[in-house]
Amino acid sequence: MSRPTDSDGSTGDGTEGNAGYGKKPFKRSTSHFADRITADGRDGWPVEAGRYRLVVSRACPWASRALVSRRLLGLEGALSLAVTDPIQDDRSWRFTLDADDRDPVLGIRYLSEAYDAREKKYPGGVSVPAIVDVPTGQLVTNDYQQITLDFATEWTALHRPGAPDLYPERLRDEIDEVMEGVYRNVNNGVYRAGFAAEQSEYEEAYRDVFRQLDLVGERLSSRRYLVGDTITEADIRLFTTLVRFDAVYHGHFKCNRSKLAEDPVLWAYARDLFQTPGFGDTVDFDHIKRHYYRVHEGINPTGIVPLGPDLTQWMTPHHREELGGRPFGDGTPPDPVPRGEEISAEGRH
């Protein structure tokens, strides 16, 4: 394989590739291209409607953050969307879901071409989410930690009327603190468990995952959302792991103390968010399962994709509204999913 993984062995969605499996402890690489798209354009990339294209895999939890944020803030008309095939080949993320196997806007077959346009012979991995400058075809950023924060704070001139404040200034210290624990022990913790090279590494990661889930579960037992009484960036980041938990992480990554559906608080919280416009309407379970179970050959050498779990349970009543809270604060729900961005029937069942 010519360039499927980052330097630490992690594949382009931030997950560990087979090159690193069983050889060394899991370590997530940092984003090589960390330019920011800002209102004042201080990095040379000003916020501008129609200039940039967001490239995602619906399988990837890091890219899913950007999908949810883009929907909630109503940036669909300002920032176009490219969705890659959930199955990578030796050049990583590819546009085989589009006619002629090319992205219709960028005209490229592989996301790596945008990386190469930015930096010739770039040696690292090809990751999503990525934002590409349409006029030049160059990658702007793959900084998954910063992209959604900038959507919330730098792209405000392009937000829809009624867009929620996902990163309110008065709550940022608390949001950052909550997100740090969630990132370290939940978002990244499931990967540390799934790609552990030794039993002790797995057990440490496993305990970290469930210790943090117990903490956030306790926090959410008396409040509808993680910070304040509205949806924030912290909820988006926890949701993208929770929505994959029973379908992937419980079995595939051996995080099997209990299923999400067996935790009354977290299961209700996750269903509440899933049923909120902007969350569940971005989730493609078909892409999620096919990517994890077919790409991670070191963990699942047969490539068999499980049929379960029963996804209809995501739409059952959650009763979280009894805790109060206002999902969008003083704002409103987003508009329906734009035509062409709907999740297929296979992705919903």
N, C-alpha and C positions, 0 to 999 in steps of 0.2 A: 504494500500500500504506500503510495507516494507521499501523501500528506494528510492522513486522517485524524491525527491527534495533535494536541498541544504538547509543549516540551515536557510536561509532567505526565504525559500519557493520557490526558483527558481529551475526550472527543469534543467536537465543535459545539455541542450543547452544554458543555461544562461537565459532562459525565465522563467517567473513566472508560477509556478504550481498552480493547483487548491487549494493546501493546504494553499497558501498565498492569494488567490484571495478574495478581499473584506474584509480582516481582518486588513491589515496594509499597509503602503506605500511600494511601490516597492523599493527594494534595491538589487543591484547586488552583489553577493558574490565574494570574491577574490579567486584566484586559490590556493588551498591547497598545491599542489605539484608544486613547482616553480623551480625545478632543471633545469639547462640549459645544452643542448648538444652543446659543444664548440669545437673549433679546438684543444685547448690544454687540453681538458678533465678535467678542474679544478674542476668541480662538480662530477667527477667520471664517466662522460658520454662523451667520445670523439666522434667526428664526425667519422662515419665509414660506408662505403657503405654496404647496406644489413643488417645491424644490427638492425635497428629500423623499426617499422610499424606505420604509421599514421592512426589513427582511426577517421573517420568523420561521421557526418550526412549531407547529401546534403541539408537538410532543414535548417540547422543552419547557420546564417550569420557569426558567429565567426569561425566556421569550414570552411566556404567558403573562408575566407581570406587565410587559409592554402592551400586550393585546388588551388586557383589562383596563389599564390606565387610559389608553387611546380611546376606548369605547366610553368610559365614564366621563372623560373630558370633552368628548365630541370632536376629536381631532381627525376623524376619518376623511373629511373633505380636504384637509390641509396636508395630511401625511398619508400617502398611498401605501398599500400593503402588498407584499409578496410573500407567498407561503411555499415553503420547500417541501419536497417529498420527505416523509418521515424516515425513509430508509436511505442511508448514505452509501456512496460507493467510494472508490479509492481517492476521489477528489473532494470528499465530504459532501456538503449540502448542495443539492441539485434541483433544478426547476423542471422536473419531469411531470409535474401536475399541469403544466401549461402547454399550449399548442406548440408543436415543433421542439418541445423540451427546452424552451427558452423563456425567460421572463419577458413579458410583452413590453415592459417599459424600459428596462435596462438592456435588453437584447443579449443577455448572457445566459449560458447554460449552467454555470456553477457560480456560487457565491465567491469562491476563491478568485474569480476574475476581478471582482471589485477590490479585493485585498491586493492583488497584484498591480492593479491600476494605481493604488495608493503607494505601495512599497514593493519595488521589484525584488524578486527572490526572497520575499518575506518567509522566514523559516518556521513560523509558529503554526498553530492550528487555526481552523476556520470556524468561528463561533457565531451563534445567534443568541440574543437579538443583535442585529447590525443595522446601522442606518447608512444609506448610500446617497451620495450627492448625484442626482440624476443628470445634470448637465455634463459633468466630467466622468461619471461612472466610477468615482473613487469612493472607497469606504471612508466614512467620517469617524464613526465610533462603534466599538463593540463593548463599551463599558456598561455592562448590564446593571451594575449597582447604581449608576448615576442617571441612566437614560430616563427612568420613570420620575425621578426627582426633578429633572429638568422639564419633563412634560408638565409637571404640576406647578412649577415656579417660573420657568422661563418662557413657556409657550402660552402664557395667559391671554395674550392678545388674540389668539386663535381659538380659545376655548369656546364651546357652545354656550348660549344663554342658559343659565341654570346649572352650569357645571359645578360639582362639589369642590371644596378645598381639600385635597387629599393630603396636604402636608402643611397644615395651619401653623403659622409661625409661633404662636403661643404654646403649642404642644410639641414642638420639634424635639426638644431635649428628651421628653418622655417617649415619643415615637422612636427616636434613635436608639434609646436604651432597650426598648422592647424588641426592636428589629435586630439588634446585635445578638441577643440571645437566641432569637428564632433562626437567624441565619447560621450561626455557629453550630447549634445543636440539632436543628430540625431541617432547614433547607439543605445544609451541607452535611449534617449528621447522617442522614439516610444514605448518602453516597459513601461516607466513610465506613459505614457498616457494610454496604453492599459490595464494596471493592476492597475490603480489608485483606491484607496479605497474610495475616496471622490471626490465630484465635483470640489472642489478647487484644489486638487492635479492634477486632469485630466487637468483642464484649464491651470494651470501653465506649465505642461509638453507640452501640445498642442502648447502653444505660444512659448516655447523654441524650439520645433521642427521646426516650420515654420520661426521663426526669424533666426535660423542658416541656414536653407535652402535658405532663401533670401540672406544671406551673402555669402554663397558659390556660389549661382547663379550669384550674382554680380561679384564675383571674376572670375568666369568662362565665363563671357560674352565677355571677351577680350583675354582670354588665353585658350589653348586647355586642359591643365592639371592643377592640383591644385598648384603644386610647380615646377618651372623650365619648361623645354620644353619637358620632357619625362614622362612616367608613373613612379610613385613612390608608396611607401607604402600608402601614403595618398589617392591616387586614389582607390587603392584596398579596403581600409576601407570604403570609401564613397559608392563605387559601390555596396557592398554586402547589404547595406540597400536600396539603390535606386532600385535595381532589384526586391526587394520584396515589394516595396511601394504600387503599385496599386493592386497587387494580394492579399496582406494581410493587410498592415498597414493602408491603407486608410479607409477600412470598418471595418475590424476585430478589429483594435486598435483605431478606431475613430479619426484618423489623417486626417480629411476630409475637411480641408479648400479648398484643390484642389488636383487633381491627378497629379502624375508626368507627365503624358502625356499632361497635360494642361500647363506645364511650358516649354516654348520654349527652354530655355537654358539648364536646367537640363535634359530634355527629350532627347535633341540632344546629350548632354555629355554622358548620360547613354547608349544610343544606340551606340555611337562611341566605348565605352569600350566593350559593349556586342559583337560587331562585330569584336573586336580585338582578335586574337587567344590567348587563355589562360583565357579568361573571360567567354563569353557566352557558350563556350563548357564545362564549369564546372557546369552550372546552370540546375537544375532539378526542373521545376515548379510543376510537379506532387508531388514530395516529399515535396516541400515547402508547397503547399496548403493542402495536406493531414495531415501533421504534425500540422500546426497551427489550422486548423478548426476542427480536430478530437481530438487532445490532450487537448486543452484548453476548457474543458467542462464548466468551470465557465463563460466563455465569449460566447461560442457557444454550448449550451446544446443539441441541436438537432444533432450535428455532421455533418450537411450537408456541403458538400464541393462545393463552387461555381464553375460554369463552366468557367466564364470569369476571366480576361479580354482576349481580342484578342491578342494572343502572336505573331501573324505574324507581328505586327507593330514593333517589336523589330528589324526587318531586313530592315526597310525602310531607305532611304538615310538620313544622318544626316548633311552633309556638314561641319563638324567640321574641316576637313583637311584644309579648307580655312584659319584657324587661324594659320597654320604652325604647328610647333612641330614635334617631331620624336618619335613615340610610344616607340621604343626600344633603343633610343639613337644611339650609334655607333654599337649596336648589331643587332640581327635578330629575326624574329618571332620564337616561339617554334615549334618543330616538331608536326605532327598530334597527336591527342589523342591516347595513347597506346591502343592496343586491350584489350577489357574487361573493359575499363573505359569510354566507350562512354555513352552518355545520351540516354535513350530509347526514342522511338517516343512519348510515353505518357508524358515524361518530357519536350518535346519541344512544345507540343500543348495543 
